[in-house]
Amino acid sequence: MPEGDVVFRSCYRLNEVLAGRRLARCEFRVPTLATTDLTGVEIREVVSRGKHQLFRLADGFTLHSHFRMDGAWRIYQAGRAWSGGPDWQVRAVLGTADHVAVGYRLPVLELLPTAEEDTVVGHLGPDLLGPDWDLDEALRRIGTDPTRAVGEALLDQRNLAGIGTFYRAEILFLQGVHPRTPVTDVPDLRRLVQRAQLLMSANRWQVAQTSTGDTRPGRRAYVFERGNQPCRRCGTPISTEEFGPTGQERRSYWCSRCQPDRRP
């Protein structure tokens, strides 16, 4: 699932080509919006909120989308061929005189009054890349369930918005914390969350996420998607498992030597 930095960068680029322009073309290929036509409407701005995308329109409405696992917005110059996937995967087409934004495989696409955006993003915690970022508030939310595994707490978008499995795995490794460590037992939770925000900020302009500083294939991460491969620090095989609330299990990665499980 694309994480906060990927969504931020996508919205930044969409805002560059759509903001302040009127739509010359509009197509929605989902049943709930099949008869909706926004042609002639101006797009005021496109912003991210955690992993959500918000297209705010001049008529007082917002187009809300979410990538989930493999959705994407692709931008093309007007008249150029599209290359983001087969036509049957297209869910939305927003075109101006100069560019066309094509939404592929979008599982969430809905139109709502801008004044009611909180109904879809109001539950989110502070956005690590947003103007609302508040470290103390994020820590307060995480701390409301002190016995919860920190690996679960970091992925809960109600605590802080934007972290996914890549950042969870890499930040916990950098801090030497086992994913199942209870929140209350994390040695320096403030520093852990600070580093998550700093790492995501550093990656927001890069196409390839990296925690190692090396963007070459196979070198970007310390533990993420490196199950059974040697730890880059100590050589211990990287451990992996799925855990989390029932129905929401997500794969986790850690080094058993660099991130020992200190639970009784």
N, C-alpha and C positions, 0 to 999 in steps of 0.2 A: 504494500500500500504506500503510495507517495506520502512523504512526511512533510512537515511544515515548511521546510526550506524549498522543496520542489513546488509546492502549491504557491508559496510567496513569489517565487521567480516566474511561474506561469501567469499569475495575476498581474505582476508588474509589466510583463510583455503585452498582455492583453490590454492593459490600461494604456500603454503607449500607442497602440494602433486604433483603439476604439473610443477612448474618452474624448468628449467634446464633439463627437461626430454622430450624424444621423444614420440610421440603418437604411441602406438601399435594398437590402435583401434579408429576409427572415424566414426560416423554416424550422419547425419543430417536428421531429419524427417520433413522438411519444404520444400515446392516446390522450393523456390529460391536457396536452397543449396543442393537439392536432389542428384545432381551428383558431389558434391564437396567431395574430400577425402584428409584429412590432415595426413593420416598415414605416419609416418616417420619424420614429421615436429617437431622441438623442440619448446616448449612453453617457451619463455624467462621470462615472468612475467604475473601475473594477478593482476590488480589494479582496484580500484573503483574511480569513478568520480561522486560525488553526488550520485544519485540513479542508475547510469549506471555501467556496468561491462565491462572491456576491457581485453581481452586475447591477449597479444602481442606475435606474433610468430617470429621465427628466419628468416623466409623467407620474412619479410617485410610487412606482413599483420596483421590485428587485427580482432579478432572475437568480435563483439559488441553484448551485450545482455542487456535486461532490464526486471525487474520483473513485472512492472505495478502493478496490484492488487494482484495476487496470484501466480506468477511465483516463481521458486526456483531452485537452484543447490543443489544436494545431492551427497555426497561423500561416496563411499563404497570401502572396500578392494577388490582386484581382486578375483573373484570367489564367493563373497558373494551375497545373494539375494538382490534385490532392494525393497525398501519399501516406496517410495515417492509418489506412486499413480499408477493407472492402466497403462499398457503399451501404451495405445492410447494417454496418456497425455505426453509421452516422446517426446521432440523436438530435443535433442542433446545428444550424448554419446561421451565422450572424455576419452580414457583409456590409462594408461601407464602399465608398467609391474607389478606395485604394487597396483594401485588404479584406480577407474572408477568414473568420474564425470558425473552425469546424470542431464540434464536440463529438468525440468517439467514445462509444461504450460507457456512456454516463448513466449510472444506475439511479442517480438522483438529479432531477431537473424539474423545478417548480417555480411558479410566479406568485409572488405575494406582495402586499403593501410594504413599502420600505419601513414604515412605522411599526411593522409587526415582525421585523427580522429576529427579534429576541425569541420568537416561537421556534426558530430553527437553530440559532446559535447562542441563545441566552444562557444555556446550561453550561457552556464552556468556561473553563478556568482561564487565567491570564494567558495571552498568546505570547509565546517565547519570542516571536518576531514582530509583534504588534505594538501599537502605541499604548496599549493598556497593560504592557508587561509590568508585573508587580511581584517581585521575589517574595516579599513577606506574605502576600496573599496566597501565592502558590504553596508556600511552606505551611501556612495555616490549614489549607485544604487537605494537603497530604497528611498532616498531623491529626486530622479528625478521626482517623482509623489507625492508631499506632501499632496494632498487631498485624496489620496487613503486610504482605510481602512487598518490598520496595519495587520489585520488578513489575508487580501488578499496578501499584500506585502511580508509577511513572507513565504507564500507558492509558490511564484513566483521564480522558479529555476533560472531565469535570474538575480535575485538579490543576492541570496546566495543558494548554492546547498546542499540539504540534508534534509531540514526541511519538515515534513509532519504534519498531523492533530494532532498526539499525542504531538509533541513538541510545535506546535503552541498553543494548548489549555493550556498546563502546564506552559509554559513560560509566557504567558499573565496573567495567574492566579498568578504566583509567583510575577509578577511585578505590579499586581493590575490594569491591563489595559483591558478595554473592547475591544473585537475583532473588533468592527466597529469604533474605535477611528481613526480619520485621522492621518496619519504618522506625520504631523507637530505638532499635539497636544499630542503626546506621551511624558510624562515628561522626561524620560531619555532613549532615543532610544539606545544609545551606551551601557548602562548597560544591556538593554533587550537582545540585540544581543550577548553581551559577555556571558550572562548567558545561552543562547541557545547553544553556542559553548561548554561551560564548562559542561553542563548537557549531551549533546550528547557524549562528550569525556568520561565522567564518565561511560556511558552506553555501550560503544563500545565493551567491553569484556564480557558483561552479556547477557545471553539468554533472560531474561525478562527485558524489559524497565521499569524503575521506576523513578519517580520524588520525591517520598515521602521517599525513602530509604528503603522501605519495598517491597520485591519481592513476598510476598504471594498473591495468587489470590484474586482479589477484593480490594487489598490494595496498588496497584502500583501507582495510579494516584489520583490527587486532584479533577479534573473535567472531564477528558477525559472518554467518554462512561459512564458517571454517571448522565445522564439526569434525573431530578426529584428526585434524591437522595440528602440527606442533605450534605451541604458543610462541609468539615472536620474542617473548622475553625469556622464558625458561625451558621451552621445548616440550612441556607437558601436553598431551593430546587435549584439544578443546572438547569440552563436554557440551551436550545439547539435549534439550527436552522441551516438550510443550506443557505449559501450565497456565492456569488462570481460571476465572469463573467458568462454570459449565456452559459450553456453547461458545465461549469467547477465548478458548485456549490459543496461545500464540507461542511460537518457537523462541526459545531463549538459548543463549550461548555464553559460556564462561570458562575460565581456566581454574581448575580445582586447586592449583597451587597458589596462583596469584590472587584468587578470590575464594579463599577457603570458607566452607559452610561452618559457621561457629555456633549454630543453634544447638541446644542441649540434645 
